[in-house]
């Protein structure tokens, strides 16, 4: 019912920048809220940034001031601009779409994109 396709990961040196994109498609839901999560080897998946349907944003403390989440509703796309990357930002990054209906909550995930930051 919902497909999320990420792109933009890669290898970058510390201090560099990367931009991730996630395109959403659905024949059932209108998707306006998104999140970016990441999971490093041996660690739990954690929230990096989120944007609500009203446009408000939330960031993990570790990325505040360095990462920016934005969206283009017409293009059904959410972005994550990552600046001043650090080796500890190395992880698989996942796009997330929370869907609320009158009766149910659904969580949809993309396939993930690898971000590797070299020191």
N, C-alpha and C positions, 0 to 999 in steps of 0.2 A: 504493500500500500504506500510505503514511503521509501524512497531511495535517496541516499546521501553519498555523493562522490567527492572525495577530497583530492586535491592536487597541490603541488607547490613545495613539498618537502625536499630535502637534500642535505648536502654536506656544506658546512660553512665554517670559517674560522671564528674564534672568539672575537666578539666585538662587531661581527657582521650582522646582516639582516636577511630575513626570509619572509615571504608572504604566502600564507596558505589560503586556499579557497575551498569552498564546499558548496556544491550545487544540489539543491533539493528538488525532488520531483515526487508528485503525489496525485493520484486520481481521486483521492478521498478528502484530504485535508488541506486547509490553507495554513502554511507554516510561516510564522513570523518570529518565533522565539528560537534561539539557537544557543548552543554552548560548544566550547572547545575544551576537551579533556586531553590529558596525556598520561602515558604509562611508561615508566622507565623499567629496565630489567630488574626483576626482584622486588619491585615496588607496586603499591596499589595504584589504580587509576585515580587521578585527581583532577579537579576542576581547575582550568586555567583561566577561562573568561566566559562570560555569558551575556546575552543580550535578550531582554524581555520583549514581549510583543509591543509594549509602549515605547521601547527604545532605550530604557535604562540599562546600564551596563554594570557588571561586577567582575572584579579581577582577584586572582590569588595574590596575596601579599608579595610573593616572590617575583611576580612579573609586573607589578604596578609601576607605571612610568616607563616601561620598556615595550609592552605589548599593547596593541589596540584592536579591539573587535569592532567590526562594522558589518552592515548588511545592505544589500540592494534588494528590496522587496520585489520589484518588478522582474529582476533577474533570478529571484529565488536563490540568492547566493549570500553566503556569509564569509567574511574574510577575517584573517588574523594576521596583522602586521606585527612582526617580531623584530625588534631592534636591539642592539647591544647584547647579542646572544652570548650566553655563557655555557661552558661545558655541562653544567648541571641542567641545562634546558634539553639535553639530549634525551629523546623519548619518541615513542610512536604517538602521534597526535590524532585524536579522533573527533570528528564532528558529531554533534548530538542535537537531536530535535525532540523536545518534549511536547507531547500532544495531549491536550485536555479536552474531553468531551463531557457531556452531561453526566455520564455514568462511569467513564473509565479514564485512566491515565496510561499513556503509551510512551515508551522511550525507544527512539530509533537511533541507530549508530551507523556511521560510515565505516569503511574498511580499514581506515587508518593510513597515515602517511608518516614515513620515518624522517625525523629531524636529527641530524648529528652535528654537534658543535665541537670542533677540534680546538685544543688549547694552543 
